[in-house]
Amino acid sequence: MNTVIDRPRVDTTAPAATVFQIDPAASRIEFSIGKRLFFVKNLTVTGRFGDVAGTMTVDDQDPVSARVDVTIDAASIDTKNGRRDKHLRTADFFDVDQHPTITFVSHRVEPIDRAEGRYRLLGDLTVRGVTREVALDTHDAPVLGAGHDSRLALTLTTRLNRRDFGINWNNPLMNVADELTVSLAVGLTRN
C-alpha cells in the first residue's frame, strides 16, 4: 500500500528580500534650526552627523514592507564651529557620554505617490534614550521597486521638535527654536 504524504508546497520562484548597506561616504544626515541672538538677530544654524551606518531590506514584490535600521554616532555632530559642537555633545543637548548613538528603526512604509517615488517611512527615532515615532518623507525613491540595482540613493526629510527628545536648553541671550528640519541623502549598496 502506498502512503501519500501531504507536504506544503514551497514557492521557489519568490525572490528573497534584498539587503542594502548604507554607504557612509555617499550619505549625509543634515539639520537646520533657527536661533535668535540678543532678541534681534535671527540666524539659521546648520550641521551634520558624519558617522552613519545601517541597512535597508527591500522586497520588490512587496515594496511597502521595506525595513530600515540606522545608527548615527551622536558625537560625530559637526556645525563647523568647534565650541558649539563641544556644547552640543554635552548633557544640555545630545549627552553623548550617556547616549552615544541616535537610532532609527522603521516599522511601516506608506505610499503617497508610487509613480513619483513618494513614500512616507514611519518608525521609531531614539535620541538621548527617548523614543518617538517619526515620519520621514521620501522623494524620488527608486529603492521601492528597485529591481536589481546594485547602488541606490534615497532622499528623506522630516521636521522634529527637539523638546520631544528632552533637549530643552535655552539661554535668554540666545534663544534656540524648538522645531528643526532634518534632511537625509542616503547612498546604499547591495550586500
C-alpha positions as CSV (number, residue, x, y, z in Angstrom):
1,M,0.0,0.0,0.0
2,N,1.3,3.4,-1.0
3,T,1.1,6.2,1.5
4,V,0.7,9.7,0.2
5,I,2.3,12.3,2.4
6,D,0.8,15.8,2.0
7,R,3.7,18.3,2.3
8,P,3.2,22.0,2.0
9,R,4.4,23.4,-1.3
10,V,7.3,25.8,-1.3
11,D,7.3,28.6,-3.8
12,T,10.8,28.6,-5.2
13,T,10.0,31.4,-7.7
14,A,9.6,34.1,-5.0
15,P,12.6,36.3,-4.8
16,A,14.3,36.8,-1.4
17,A,14.4,40.3,0.1
18,T,17.4,42.4,-0.9
19,V,19.6,43.9,1.7
20,F,21.3,47.3,1.0
21,Q,24.1,48.7,3.2
22,I,24.3,52.4,3.9
23,D,27.5,53.8,2.3
24,P,28.7,56.4,4.8
25,A,30.9,58.1,2.2
26,A,27.8,58.7,0.0
27,S,25.4,59.7,2.8
28,R,24.6,63.0,4.5
29,I,22.5,63.5,7.6
30,E,21.9,67.2,7.9
31,F,19.8,69.5,10.0
32,S,18.9,73.2,10.3
33,I,17.5,75.1,13.2
34,G,16.8,78.7,13.9
35,K,18.2,80.8,16.8
36,R,17.8,84.4,17.9
37,L,20.7,86.4,19.3
38,F,20.0,89.3,21.7
39,F,16.3,89.4,20.8
40,V,17.1,90.9,17.4
41,K,19.2,88.9,15.0
42,N,17.7,85.7,13.6
43,L,20.2,83.1,12.4
44,T,19.9,79.6,11.0
45,V,22.4,77.0,12.3
46,T,23.1,74.1,10.0
47,G,25.0,70.9,10.8
48,R,25.5,67.3,10.0
49,F,26.4,64.0,11.5
50,G,29.4,62.5,9.8
51,D,29.2,58.9,11.1
52,V,26.2,56.8,10.0
53,A,25.7,53.1,9.4
54,G,22.7,50.8,8.7
55,T,20.8,48.7,6.4
56,M,17.6,48.7,4.2
57,T,15.9,45.5,3.4
58,V,13.6,45.6,0.3
59,D,11.3,43.0,-1.2
60,D,10.4,44.1,-4.8
61,Q,7.2,42.0,-4.6
62,D,6.1,44.0,-1.6
63,P,7.9,47.3,-1.5
64,V,5.9,48.8,1.3
65,S,7.4,46.1,3.6
66,A,10.8,47.7,3.4
67,R,12.7,47.9,6.6
68,V,15.3,50.5,7.6
69,D,17.7,50.3,10.5
70,V,20.1,53.3,11.0
71,T,22.6,54.1,13.7
72,I,24.2,57.6,13.9
73,D,27.2,58.4,16.1
74,A,25.9,61.4,18.1
75,A,29.5,62.6,18.8
76,S,30.0,63.0,15.0
77,I,27.9,66.2,15.0
78,D,29.6,69.0,13.0
79,T,28.3,72.5,12.7
80,K,31.7,73.9,11.6
81,N,32.0,75.6,15.0
82,G,34.2,73.6,17.4
83,R,33.0,75.4,20.5
84,R,29.3,74.9,19.6
85,D,29.9,71.3,18.7
86,K,31.5,70.6,22.1
87,H,28.5,72.2,23.8
88,L,26.1,70.1,21.6
89,R,27.8,66.9,22.8
90,T,27.1,67.8,26.5
91,A,24.1,66.9,28.6
92,D,22.5,70.2,27.6
93,F,21.9,68.7,24.1
94,F,22.8,65.2,22.9
95,D,24.6,63.9,26.1
96,V,26.9,61.7,24.1
97,D,28.6,60.2,27.2
98,Q,25.3,58.7,28.3
99,H,23.7,58.3,24.8
100,P,26.4,57.7,22.2
101,T,24.1,56.8,19.4
102,I,20.9,58.0,17.7
103,T,18.9,55.2,16.1
104,F,16.0,54.9,13.7
105,V,14.1,51.6,13.1
106,S,11.3,51.7,10.6
107,H,8.1,49.8,11.1
108,R,5.9,50.8,8.2
109,V,6.0,52.4,4.7
110,E,3.0,54.3,3.4
111,P,2.8,55.0,-0.3
112,I,2.0,58.7,-1.1
113,D,2.5,58.6,-4.9
114,R,4.2,55.5,-6.2
115,A,4.6,56.9,-9.7
116,E,6.6,59.8,-8.3
117,G,8.5,57.6,-5.9
118,R,7.0,59.3,-2.9
119,Y,6.6,57.3,0.3
120,R,6.3,58.0,4.0
121,L,8.6,56.0,6.2
122,L,7.4,55.7,9.7
123,G,9.5,54.4,12.6
124,D,11.0,54.9,16.0
125,L,13.7,57.5,16.4
126,T,15.7,57.3,19.6
127,V,17.6,60.4,20.8
128,R,19.1,60.7,24.4
129,G,17.3,57.5,25.3
130,V,13.9,58.9,24.3
131,T,12.0,57.1,21.6
132,R,9.3,58.8,19.5
133,E,7.5,57.7,16.3
134,V,8.5,60.0,13.4
135,A,7.6,60.2,9.7
136,L,10.2,60.7,7.0
137,D,9.0,61.7,3.6
138,T,10.9,60.2,0.6
139,H,11.4,62.0,-2.7
140,D,12.2,60.1,-6.0
141,A,12.6,56.8,-4.1
142,P,13.9,54.3,-6.6
143,V,14.5,51.8,-3.8
144,L,10.9,50.8,-3.5
145,G,10.6,48.5,-6.5
146,A,14.2,49.0,-7.4
147,G,14.7,45.7,-9.4
148,H,18.3,44.6,-9.5
149,D,20.1,47.9,-9.0
150,S,23.4,47.5,-7.0
151,R,23.5,51.1,-5.8
152,L,20.7,53.3,-4.8
153,A,20.1,56.8,-3.5
154,L,17.3,57.9,-1.2
155,T,16.4,61.4,0.0
156,L,14.2,61.9,3.1
157,T,13.1,64.9,5.1
158,T,11.2,65.5,8.3
159,R,10.6,68.2,10.9
160,L,11.2,67.4,14.6
161,N,10.7,69.2,17.9
162,R,13.8,68.9,20.0
163,R,11.9,69.1,23.2
164,D,10.1,65.8,22.3
165,F,13.5,64.2,22.9
166,G,14.4,66.0,26.2
167,I,16.6,68.7,24.5
168,N,15.3,71.7,26.4
169,W,18.4,74.0,26.8
170,N,17.9,77.7,26.1
171,N,19.7,80.9,27.0
172,P,18.0,84.3,27.5
173,L,20.5,85.9,25.1
174,M,20.5,83.1,22.6
175,N,17.0,81.5,22.1
176,V,17.1,78.3,20.1
177,A,14.0,77.3,18.2
178,D,12.1,74.2,19.1
179,E,11.5,73.0,15.6
180,L,14.2,71.7,13.3
181,T,14.4,70.3,9.8
182,V,16.3,67.1,9.1
183,S,17.4,66.1,5.6
184,L,18.9,62.8,4.7
185,A,20.6,61.9,1.5
186,V,21.5,58.2,1.8
187,G,23.6,56.2,-0.6
188,L,23.1,52.4,-0.4
189,T,24.9,49.4,-1.9
190,R,23.6,46.0,-2.3
191,N,25.1,43.4,0.0
